[in-house]
């Protein structure tokens, strides 16, 4: 069984990484943005892919050293 304390620490590290990406990187090339009149739509595809890869690596490393 996974220790809840370790799981919360890992989730916190993941949230910190996501926060850093959102704060410092902003819009990456590959993100989709549309603006027409007063309506705007932003879908961060590239940012989502990078965050997914980083979280997958963190979880992979966690599972190897557990």
mmCIF file of the C-alpha atoms, coordinates in Angstrom:
data_MODEL
# 
_entry.id   MODEL 
# 
loop_
_atom_site.group_PDB 
_atom_site.id 
_atom_site.type_symbol 
_atom_site.label_atom_id 
_atom_site.label_alt_id 
_atom_site.label_comp_id 
_atom_site.label_asym_id 
_atom_site.label_entity_id 
_atom_site.label_seq_id 
_atom_site.pdbx_PDB_ins_code 
_atom_site.Cartn_x 
_atom_site.Cartn_y 
_atom_site.Cartn_z 
_atom_site.occupancy 
_atom_site.B_iso_or_equiv 
_atom_site.pdbx_formal_charge 
_atom_site.auth_seq_id 
_atom_site.auth_comp_id 
_atom_site.auth_asym_id 
_atom_site.auth_atom_id 
_atom_site.pdbx_PDB_model_num 
ATOM 1  C CA . UNK A 1 1  ? 0.000   0.000  0.000   1.00 0.00 ? 1  UNK A CA 1 
ATOM 2  C CA . UNK A 1 2  ? 1.243   3.491  -0.867  1.00 0.00 ? 2  UNK A CA 1 
ATOM 3  C CA . UNK A 1 3  ? 2.067   5.682  2.093   1.00 0.00 ? 3  UNK A CA 1 
ATOM 4  C CA . UNK A 1 4  ? -0.355  8.650  1.990   1.00 0.00 ? 4  UNK A CA 1 
ATOM 5  C CA . UNK A 1 5  ? 2.358   11.037 3.199   1.00 0.00 ? 5  UNK A CA 1 
ATOM 6  C CA . UNK A 1 6  ? 4.665   10.188 0.291   1.00 0.00 ? 6  UNK A CA 1 
ATOM 7  C CA . UNK A 1 7  ? 1.780   10.461 -2.138  1.00 0.00 ? 7  UNK A CA 1 
ATOM 8  C CA . UNK A 1 8  ? 0.886   13.970 -0.896  1.00 0.00 ? 8  UNK A CA 1 
ATOM 9  C CA . UNK A 1 9  ? 4.523   15.058 -1.151  1.00 0.00 ? 9  UNK A CA 1 
ATOM 10 C CA . UNK A 1 10 ? 4.685   13.761 -4.727  1.00 0.00 ? 10 UNK A CA 1 
ATOM 11 C CA . UNK A 1 11 ? 1.431   15.504 -5.625  1.00 0.00 ? 11 UNK A CA 1 
ATOM 12 C CA . UNK A 1 12 ? 2.756   18.724 -4.086  1.00 0.00 ? 12 UNK A CA 1 
ATOM 13 C CA . UNK A 1 13 ? 5.942   18.532 -6.148  1.00 0.00 ? 13 UNK A CA 1 
ATOM 14 C CA . UNK A 1 14 ? 3.841   17.985 -9.265  1.00 0.00 ? 14 UNK A CA 1 
ATOM 15 C CA . UNK A 1 15 ? 1.676   21.015 -8.457  1.00 0.00 ? 15 UNK A CA 1 
ATOM 16 C CA . UNK A 1 16 ? 4.767   23.149 -7.885  1.00 0.00 ? 16 UNK A CA 1 
ATOM 17 C CA . UNK A 1 17 ? 6.111   22.131 -11.295 1.00 0.00 ? 17 UNK A CA 1 
ATOM 18 C CA . UNK A 1 18 ? 2.761   22.928 -12.936 1.00 0.00 ? 18 UNK A CA 1 
ATOM 19 C CA . UNK A 1 19 ? 2.700   26.312 -11.177 1.00 0.00 ? 19 UNK A CA 1 
ATOM 20 C CA . UNK A 1 20 ? 6.207   27.126 -12.404 1.00 0.00 ? 20 UNK A CA 1 
ATOM 21 C CA . UNK A 1 21 ? 5.227   26.285 -15.975 1.00 0.00 ? 21 UNK A CA 1 
ATOM 22 C CA . UNK A 1 22 ? 2.098   28.410 -15.792 1.00 0.00 ? 22 UNK A CA 1 
ATOM 23 C CA . UNK A 1 23 ? 3.895   31.351 -14.176 1.00 0.00 ? 23 UNK A CA 1 
ATOM 24 C CA . UNK A 1 24 ? 7.167   31.501 -16.083 1.00 0.00 ? 24 UNK A CA 1 
ATOM 25 C CA . UNK A 1 25 ? 6.498   29.854 -19.421 1.00 0.00 ? 25 UNK A CA 1 
ATOM 26 C CA . UNK A 1 26 ? 3.024   31.156 -20.221 1.00 0.00 ? 26 UNK A CA 1 
ATOM 27 C CA . UNK A 1 27 ? 2.018   30.436 -23.794 1.00 0.00 ? 27 UNK A CA 1 
ATOM 28 C CA . UNK A 1 28 ? 4.233   27.998 -25.633 1.00 0.00 ? 28 UNK A CA 1 
ATOM 29 C CA . UNK A 1 29 ? 4.434   27.504 -29.377 1.00 0.00 ? 29 UNK A CA 1 
ATOM 30 C CA . UNK A 1 30 ? 1.816   24.890 -30.219 1.00 0.00 ? 30 UNK A CA 1 
ATOM 31 C CA . UNK A 1 31 ? -0.828  26.271 -27.864 1.00 0.00 ? 31 UNK A CA 1 
ATOM 32 C CA . UNK A 1 32 ? -4.064  27.156 -29.649 1.00 0.00 ? 32 UNK A CA 1 
ATOM 33 C CA . UNK A 1 33 ? -5.596  30.611 -29.142 1.00 0.00 ? 33 UNK A CA 1 
ATOM 34 C CA . UNK A 1 34 ? -8.612  32.084 -30.887 1.00 0.00 ? 34 UNK A CA 1 
ATOM 35 C CA . UNK A 1 35 ? -10.082 35.529 -30.392 1.00 0.00 ? 35 UNK A CA 1 
ATOM 36 C CA . UNK A 1 36 ? -13.126 36.751 -32.223 1.00 0.00 ? 36 UNK A CA 1 
ATOM 37 C CA . UNK A 1 37 ? -14.794 39.881 -30.972 1.00 0.00 ? 37 UNK A CA 1 
ATOM 38 C CA . UNK A 1 38 ? -15.331 39.661 -27.240 1.00 0.00 ? 38 UNK A CA 1 
ATOM 39 C CA . UNK A 1 39 ? -14.919 35.855 -27.114 1.00 0.00 ? 39 UNK A CA 1 
ATOM 40 C CA . UNK A 1 40 ? -11.506 34.268 -26.655 1.00 0.00 ? 40 UNK A CA 1 
ATOM 41 C CA . UNK A 1 41 ? -10.486 30.614 -26.372 1.00 0.00 ? 41 UNK A CA 1 
ATOM 42 C CA . UNK A 1 42 ? -7.109  29.244 -25.306 1.00 0.00 ? 42 UNK A CA 1 
ATOM 43 C CA . UNK A 1 43 ? -6.203  25.542 -25.300 1.00 0.00 ? 43 UNK A CA 1 
ATOM 44 C CA . UNK A 1 44 ? -2.634  24.840 -24.094 1.00 0.00 ? 44 UNK A CA 1 
ATOM 45 C CA . UNK A 1 45 ? -1.814  21.656 -26.040 1.00 0.00 ? 45 UNK A CA 1 
ATOM 46 C CA . UNK A 1 46 ? 1.997   21.918 -25.856 1.00 0.00 ? 46 UNK A CA 1 
ATOM 47 C CA . UNK A 1 47 ? 1.941   22.960 -22.194 1.00 0.00 ? 47 UNK A CA 1 
ATOM 48 C CA . UNK A 1 48 ? -0.309  19.980 -21.396 1.00 0.00 ? 48 UNK A CA 1 
ATOM 49 C CA . UNK A 1 49 ? 2.054   17.588 -23.189 1.00 0.00 ? 49 UNK A CA 1 
ATOM 50 C CA . UNK A 1 50 ? 5.110   18.917 -21.320 1.00 0.00 ? 50 UNK A CA 1 
ATOM 51 C CA . UNK A 1 51 ? 3.342   18.726 -17.954 1.00 0.00 ? 51 UNK A CA 1 
ATOM 52 C CA . UNK A 1 52 ? 2.173   15.180 -18.741 1.00 0.00 ? 52 UNK A CA 1 
ATOM 53 C CA . UNK A 1 53 ? 5.703   14.048 -19.629 1.00 0.00 ? 53 UNK A CA 1 
ATOM 54 C CA . UNK A 1 54 ? 7.193   15.578 -16.474 1.00 0.00 ? 54 UNK A CA 1 
ATOM 55 C CA . UNK A 1 55 ? 4.534   14.076 -14.207 1.00 0.00 ? 55 UNK A CA 1 
ATOM 56 C CA . UNK A 1 56 ? 4.963   10.694 -15.907 1.00 0.00 ? 56 UNK A CA 1 
ATOM 57 C CA . UNK A 1 57 ? 8.712   10.837 -15.257 1.00 0.00 ? 57 UNK A CA 1 
ATOM 58 C CA . UNK A 1 58 ? 8.142   11.774 -11.606 1.00 0.00 ? 58 UNK A CA 1 
ATOM 59 C CA . UNK A 1 59 ? 5.708   8.895  -11.122 1.00 0.00 ? 59 UNK A CA 1 
ATOM 60 C CA . UNK A 1 60 ? 8.044   6.480  -12.923 1.00 0.00 ? 60 UNK A CA 1 
ATOM 61 C CA . UNK A 1 61 ? 10.972  7.474  -10.698 1.00 0.00 ? 61 UNK A CA 1 
ATOM 62 C CA . UNK A 1 62 ? 8.735   7.249  -7.624  1.00 0.00 ? 62 UNK A CA 1 
ATOM 63 C CA . UNK A 1 63 ? 7.620   3.724  -8.531  1.00 0.00 ? 63 UNK A CA 1 
ATOM 64 C CA . UNK A 1 64 ? 11.239  2.567  -9.080  1.00 0.00 ? 64 UNK A CA 1 
ATOM 65 C CA . UNK A 1 65 ? 12.484  3.814  -5.704  1.00 0.00 ? 65 UNK A CA 1 
ATOM 66 C CA . UNK A 1 66 ? 9.434   2.827  -3.696  1.00 0.00 ? 66 UNK A CA 1 
# 
